[in-house]
Amino acid sequence: MDPYQYLIVMGLCLAITLPLEWVLRARVYRRWRLLLPTIAVVVLVFGIWDLIAISRDHWTFSPLYTTGITLGTLPIEELSFFIVIPLAGLLSYEASTYLLGVLRGLRTPRTERTDERDGVRR
């Protein structure tokens, strides 16, 4: 189980924040045209950063806690981190924004809808 710990933690992060999409109307997955470029920037910037740091021996990844599957020298677990954590952060942010709006009386839980064409809440 040790080689899968990193991936298990990433899976748990997704599993814990996934219900926010529906329960607190985060609407992150429905706006995939905005989500994909956002995640792509994070993967690109931090992926390059990690590749440089690995090539310079600034840091390494323990083979005890990774599967050994790599993209170049970048472990697949690290790549999953760059996707999962920003996604969990976006879900949490959007859900808390919605909930605060409801608590402040700026939004009503039942009447709000999102226009799928532009992702704007109305």
C-alpha positions as CSV (number, residue, x, y, z in Angstrom):
1,M,0.0,0.0,0.0
2,D,2.9,2.4,0.6
3,P,3.5,3.1,-3.1
4,Y,-0.1,4.2,-3.5
5,Q,-0.3,6.5,-0.5
6,Y,0.3,9.7,-2.6
7,L,-2.4,8.7,-5.1
8,I,-4.8,7.6,-2.2
9,V,-4.5,11.1,-0.6
10,M,-5.2,12.7,-4.0
11,G,-8.3,10.5,-4.4
12,L,-9.5,11.4,-1.0
13,C,-9.1,15.1,-1.8
14,L,-11.3,14.7,-4.8
15,A,-13.8,12.5,-3.0
16,I,-14.2,15.0,-0.1
17,T,-14.6,18.0,-2.3
18,L,-16.7,16.4,-5.2
19,P,-20.0,16.7,-3.3
20,L,-19.5,20.5,-3.2
21,E,-20.3,20.6,-6.9
22,W,-23.9,19.6,-6.2
23,V,-24.6,20.2,-2.5
24,L,-23.3,23.8,-2.4
25,R,-23.6,24.5,-6.1
26,A,-19.9,25.0,-6.8
27,R,-20.5,24.6,-10.5
28,V,-16.8,24.0,-11.3
29,Y,-17.2,20.9,-13.5
30,R,-20.0,22.5,-15.5
31,R,-17.7,25.4,-16.5
32,W,-15.0,23.1,-18.0
33,R,-14.1,25.7,-20.6
34,L,-12.8,27.9,-17.8
35,L,-11.5,24.9,-15.7
36,L,-9.3,23.3,-18.3
37,P,-7.1,26.4,-19.1
38,T,-6.8,27.1,-15.3
39,I,-5.6,23.6,-14.6
40,A,-3.4,23.6,-17.7
41,V,-1.5,26.7,-16.5
42,V,-0.9,25.1,-13.0
43,V,0.3,21.9,-14.6
44,L,2.6,23.7,-17.0
45,V,4.2,26.1,-14.6
46,F,4.7,23.8,-11.7
47,G,5.5,20.8,-13.9
48,I,8.4,22.8,-15.5
49,W,9.4,24.0,-12.0
50,D,9.5,20.4,-10.7
51,L,11.4,19.1,-13.7
52,I,14.0,21.8,-13.3
53,A,14.3,21.1,-9.5
54,I,14.5,17.3,-10.1
55,S,17.2,17.7,-12.8
56,R,19.3,19.9,-10.5
57,D,18.8,17.5,-7.6
58,H,17.1,20.1,-5.4
59,W,14.5,17.5,-4.5
60,T,13.5,13.9,-5.2
61,F,10.5,11.7,-4.7
62,S,10.8,8.6,-2.5
63,P,10.3,5.3,-4.5
64,L,8.7,3.9,-1.3
65,Y,5.7,6.2,-1.6
66,T,5.3,6.5,-5.4
67,T,4.3,3.9,-8.0
68,G,7.4,4.4,-10.2
69,I,5.2,5.6,-13.1
70,T,6.7,8.8,-14.5
71,L,6.2,11.4,-17.2
72,G,9.9,12.0,-18.0
73,T,11.3,12.4,-14.5
74,L,8.1,13.7,-13.0
75,P,6.2,11.1,-11.0
76,I,2.6,10.6,-12.0
77,E,1.6,11.3,-8.3
78,E,3.1,14.8,-8.6
79,L,1.2,15.4,-11.8
80,S,-2.0,14.3,-10.1
81,F,-1.2,16.8,-7.3
82,F,-1.1,19.7,-9.8
83,I,-4.6,18.7,-11.1
84,V,-6.4,17.6,-7.9
85,I,-5.3,20.4,-5.5
86,P,-6.3,23.3,-7.7
87,L,-9.5,21.6,-8.5
88,A,-10.3,21.0,-4.8
89,G,-9.4,24.6,-4.1
90,L,-11.7,25.9,-6.9
91,L,-14.6,23.6,-5.6
92,S,-14.1,24.9,-2.0
93,Y,-13.9,28.5,-3.1
94,E,-17.0,28.4,-5.3
95,A,-19.0,26.5,-2.7
96,S,-18.0,28.9,0.1
97,T,-18.8,31.9,-2.1
98,Y,-22.3,30.4,-2.8
99,L,-22.9,29.6,0.9
100,L,-21.8,33.0,2.1
101,G,-24.1,34.6,-0.5
102,V,-27.0,32.5,0.9
103,L,-26.2,33.3,4.5
104,R,-26.0,37.0,3.7
105,G,-29.3,36.9,1.9
106,L,-27.8,37.8,-1.5
107,R,-28.8,34.5,-3.0
108,T,-31.6,32.1,-2.5
109,P,-30.8,28.4,-2.4
110,R,-33.6,27.3,-4.8
111,T,-33.9,30.0,-7.4
112,E,-30.3,30.6,-8.5
113,R,-29.2,29.0,-11.8
114,T,-26.1,29.2,-13.9
115,D,-26.2,30.1,-17.5
116,E,-24.2,27.3,-19.1
117,R,-23.2,29.4,-22.1
118,D,-21.0,31.8,-20.2
119,G,-20.9,30.3,-16.7
120,V,-22.4,33.4,-15.1
121,R,-24.7,32.8,-12.1
122,R,-28.1,34.6,-12.4
